[in-house]
Amino acid sequence: MSVPLIRFDWRRLSAMMRKEFAQISRDPSTFLIALFMPLLLLFMFGYGVSLDTSGTRIALVVEDDSAQAMQLTQSYRASPYFKADILRNRQEARARMVASEIRGMVVIPQDFGRTVLSGRIPEIQIVTDGSQPNMAQFVAAHAQGVFQSWLGAEGLADMPAAPQIEVSARYWFNPGLKSRYFLVPGSIAIVMTMIGTLLTALVVAREWERGTMEAIMATPVSMTEFIASKILPYYLLALASMTLCTVLGVTIFELPFRGSVLALYAIASAFLMPALGLGLFISSATKNQFVASQMALLASFLPTFLLSGFIYEISSMPLPIQAITYLVPARYLIPSLQTVFLTGDIWGQFLPNIGIMLLFGLFFFRLSFRATRRSLD
């Protein structure tokens, strides 16, 4: 016996969406995830997490009492990158570094002043704590930069022993190298992942657990209408949270927004397709809210956080892990978000990423339709 084809009806879809919005309004956890968690993540990554080296505590071991040594000491103390403690003994500085009280030390040797007066470029020693490799590199680079700036200010850089090639560093799009300028767009990606996948992973499972799925199956609602009624409210909720995070990022965190609103919403909408599709597939396949929530965290949140380039540079990962990142939709979202905020509309970059994210969305929605059936089996 063939099953009669159910035609799509906008009135049924509207009624199902009203039911879903009513369900959202009665569920406090939805508002916590959709409103409170984005604010928490945004402020945590905007204020609590910083990859900058400003205010890093170091030790200045000053072994020379000359005027030149004192001038260099003042240059380090005036640098915004360091909080320098003046010491006279290398052993004390080494002990404080072992105790993790400082992240590096700069040693100004005894013959520093005599070397300058003799017409030669002086040398200093820079020692950093290698237990944190990134921090060690930043401290070494900034310490060397302060020294080179002092040489230039004193006219010592023009000595014959100085290098004949002058390097002038220029940073585009983020001249101040502020880490929040790429952490805040990354946190927006985390927010959309949590809302798009985690909340959607509960919608069908909730119907099965509460026994309302049987009642829905008794109605003439088609699977297209049923899935659309589950997806559209959370799509709108995710866009609303993204908009809130963008406004807060621009107004409170002074994040530049050099692109267009059209590009921002096009990128966000493309990413929500695989996020919502994955959540719906998990919900339909598991039929249990607890299991669905755990699978959503493992399948969406952790890959987005670890393998998307949000925190860890993809190019520095092992090659097998780099290959796996191509299967993470957020890998194509975060560079586009950072570009639309910091650079502007570069559609040559956006369109390929949007296309790949839409393909992921089609794949997950295909799986969702196969897992969601008008059957109690």
PEVENMO-V237361 format. One record per backbone hydrogen bond with DSSP energy under -1.0 kcal/mol. CO is the residue of the C=O (numbers start at 1). NH is the residue of the N-H. E is the energy in kcal/mol with one decimal. If there is no record, write none. Layout:
co=CO nh=NH e=E
co=CO nh=NH e=E
//
This chain:
co=9 nh=13 e=-1.9
co=10 nh=14 e=-2.6
co=11 nh=15 e=-2.4
co=12 nh=16 e=-2.5
co=13 nh=17 e=-2.4
co=14 nh=18 e=-2.2
co=15 nh=19 e=-1.9
co=16 nh=20 e=-2.1
co=17 nh=21 e=-2.7
co=18 nh=22 e=-2.2
co=19 nh=23 e=-2.1
co=20 nh=24 e=-2.3
co=21 nh=25 e=-2.3
co=22 nh=26 e=-1.2
co=24 nh=27 e=-1.1
co=28 nh=32 e=-2.0
co=29 nh=33 e=-2.3
co=30 nh=34 e=-2.7
co=31 nh=35 e=-2.4
co=31 nh=36 e=-1.3
co=32 nh=37 e=-2.8
co=35 nh=39 e=-1.3
co=36 nh=40 e=-2.5
co=37 nh=41 e=-3.0
co=38 nh=42 e=-2.5
co=39 nh=43 e=-2.5
co=40 nh=44 e=-2.2
co=41 nh=45 e=-2.7
co=42 nh=46 e=-2.1
co=43 nh=47 e=-2.5
co=43 nh=48 e=-1.2
co=44 nh=49 e=-1.8
co=53 nh=56 e=-1.4
co=56 nh=83 e=-2.5
co=57 nh=103 e=-2.8
co=58 nh=85 e=-2.1
co=59 nh=106 e=-2.6
co=60 nh=87 e=-3.1
co=61 nh=108 e=-2.9
co=66 nh=70 e=-1.9
co=67 nh=71 e=-2.2
co=68 nh=72 e=-2.2
co=69 nh=73 e=-2.2
co=70 nh=74 e=-2.1
co=71 nh=75 e=-1.6
co=72 nh=76 e=-1.9
co=73 nh=77 e=-2.1
co=74 nh=78 e=-1.8
co=80 nh=55 e=-1.4
co=81 nh=56 e=-2.2
co=83 nh=58 e=-1.8
co=85 nh=60 e=-3.2
co=87 nh=62 e=-2.4
co=89 nh=93 e=-1.6
co=90 nh=94 e=-2.7
co=91 nh=95 e=-2.3
co=92 nh=96 e=-2.1
co=93 nh=97 e=-1.9
co=94 nh=98 e=-2.2
co=95 nh=99 e=-1.7
co=96 nh=101 e=-2.7
co=97 nh=100 e=-1.5
co=103 nh=129 e=-2.2
co=104 nh=59 e=-2.0
co=105 nh=127 e=-2.8
co=106 nh=61 e=-2.4
co=107 nh=125 e=-2.1
co=108 nh=63 e=-2.4
co=109 nh=112 e=-1.4
co=111 nh=115 e=-2.2
co=112 nh=116 e=-1.8
co=113 nh=117 e=-2.3
co=114 nh=118 e=-1.6
co=115 nh=120 e=-2.0
co=116 nh=119 e=-1.4
co=125 nh=107 e=-3.2
co=127 nh=105 e=-3.1
co=129 nh=132 e=-1.1
co=132 nh=136 e=-2.6
co=133 nh=137 e=-2.3
co=134 nh=138 e=-2.3
co=135 nh=139 e=-2.8
co=136 nh=140 e=-2.4
co=137 nh=141 e=-2.5
co=138 nh=142 e=-2.7
co=139 nh=143 e=-2.6
co=140 nh=144 e=-2.3
co=141 nh=145 e=-2.1
co=142 nh=146 e=-2.3
co=143 nh=147 e=-1.8
co=144 nh=148 e=-2.4
co=145 nh=149 e=-2.2
co=146 nh=150 e=-2.2
co=147 nh=151 e=-2.3
co=148 nh=152 e=-2.2
co=149 nh=153 e=-2.3
co=150 nh=154 e=-2.0
co=151 nh=156 e=-2.5
co=151 nh=157 e=-1.1
co=156 nh=159 e=-1.7
co=159 nh=162 e=-1.9
co=172 nh=174 e=-1.4
co=174 nh=177 e=-2.0
co=178 nh=181 e=-1.3
co=179 nh=182 e=-1.5
co=179 nh=183 e=-1.8
co=180 nh=184 e=-2.2
co=182 nh=186 e=-1.1
co=183 nh=187 e=-2.2
co=184 nh=188 e=-1.6
co=185 nh=189 e=-1.4
co=186 nh=190 e=-1.7
co=187 nh=191 e=-2.3
co=188 nh=192 e=-2.3
co=189 nh=193 e=-2.0
co=190 nh=194 e=-2.4
co=191 nh=195 e=-2.4
co=192 nh=196 e=-2.7
co=193 nh=197 e=-2.4
co=194 nh=199 e=-1.2
co=197 nh=201 e=-2.0
co=199 nh=202 e=-1.3
co=202 nh=206 e=-2.2
co=203 nh=207 e=-1.3
co=204 nh=208 e=-1.9
co=205 nh=209 e=-2.5
co=206 nh=210 e=-2.2
co=207 nh=212 e=-1.4
co=207 nh=213 e=-1.4
co=212 nh=216 e=-1.9
co=213 nh=217 e=-2.2
co=214 nh=218 e=-1.1
co=216 nh=219 e=-1.4
co=222 nh=226 e=-2.5
co=223 nh=227 e=-2.7
co=224 nh=228 e=-2.4
co=225 nh=229 e=-2.3
co=226 nh=230 e=-1.2
co=227 nh=231 e=-1.9
co=228 nh=232 e=-2.5
co=231 nh=235 e=-2.0
co=232 nh=236 e=-2.4
co=233 nh=237 e=-2.1
co=234 nh=238 e=-2.3
co=235 nh=239 e=-2.1
co=236 nh=240 e=-2.2
co=237 nh=241 e=-2.2
co=238 nh=242 e=-2.5
co=239 nh=243 e=-2.4
co=240 nh=244 e=-2.3
co=241 nh=245 e=-2.5
co=242 nh=246 e=-2.3
co=243 nh=247 e=-2.5
co=244 nh=248 e=-2.4
co=245 nh=249 e=-2.6
co=246 nh=250 e=-2.3
co=247 nh=251 e=-2.5
co=248 nh=252 e=-2.5
co=248 nh=253 e=-1.4
co=249 nh=255 e=-2.6
co=260 nh=264 e=-1.9
co=261 nh=265 e=-2.5
co=262 nh=266 e=-2.2
co=263 nh=267 e=-2.4
co=264 nh=268 e=-2.4
co=265 nh=269 e=-2.5
co=266 nh=270 e=-2.0
co=267 nh=271 e=-2.0
co=268 nh=272 e=-2.0
co=271 nh=275 e=-1.8
co=272 nh=276 e=-3.0
co=273 nh=277 e=-2.3
co=274 nh=278 e=-2.5
co=275 nh=279 e=-2.0
co=276 nh=280 e=-2.5
co=277 nh=281 e=-2.2
co=278 nh=282 e=-2.5
co=279 nh=283 e=-2.3
co=280 nh=284 e=-2.6
co=281 nh=285 e=-2.3
co=282 nh=286 e=-2.2
co=283 nh=287 e=-1.8
co=288 nh=292 e=-2.6
co=289 nh=293 e=-2.6
co=290 nh=294 e=-2.0
co=291 nh=295 e=-2.4
co=292 nh=296 e=-2.4
co=293 nh=297 e=-1.9
co=294 nh=298 e=-2.1
co=295 nh=299 e=-2.8
co=296 nh=300 e=-1.9
co=296 nh=301 e=-1.2
co=297 nh=302 e=-2.4
co=300 nh=304 e=-2.1
co=301 nh=305 e=-2.5
co=302 nh=306 e=-2.8
co=303 nh=307 e=-2.5
co=314 nh=317 e=-1.7
co=318 nh=322 e=-2.4
co=319 nh=323 e=-2.0
co=320 nh=324 e=-1.5
co=321 nh=325 e=-1.7
co=324 nh=327 e=-2.2
co=325 nh=328 e=-1.7
co=328 nh=331 e=-1.8
co=329 nh=332 e=-1.7
co=330 nh=334 e=-2.3
co=333 nh=337 e=-2.6
co=334 nh=338 e=-2.7
co=335 nh=339 e=-1.9
co=336 nh=340 e=-2.4
co=337 nh=341 e=-1.8
co=338 nh=342 e=-2.7
co=339 nh=343 e=-2.4
co=339 nh=344 e=-2.9
co=340 nh=259 e=-1.7
co=341 nh=258 e=-1.7
co=346 nh=349 e=-1.7
co=346 nh=350 e=-2.0
co=347 nh=351 e=-2.5
co=349 nh=353 e=-1.3
co=350 nh=354 e=-3.1
co=351 nh=355 e=-2.7
co=352 nh=356 e=-2.2
co=353 nh=357 e=-2.3
co=354 nh=358 e=-2.2
co=355 nh=359 e=-1.9
co=356 nh=360 e=-2.1
co=357 nh=361 e=-2.1
co=358 nh=362 e=-2.6
co=359 nh=363 e=-2.1
co=360 nh=364 e=-2.4
co=361 nh=365 e=-2.6
co=362 nh=366 e=-2.0
co=363 nh=367 e=-1.9
co=364 nh=368 e=-2.0
co=365 nh=369 e=-2.4
co=366 nh=370 e=-1.7
co=367 nh=371 e=-1.9
co=368 nh=372 e=-2.0
co=373 nh=375 e=-2.0
//
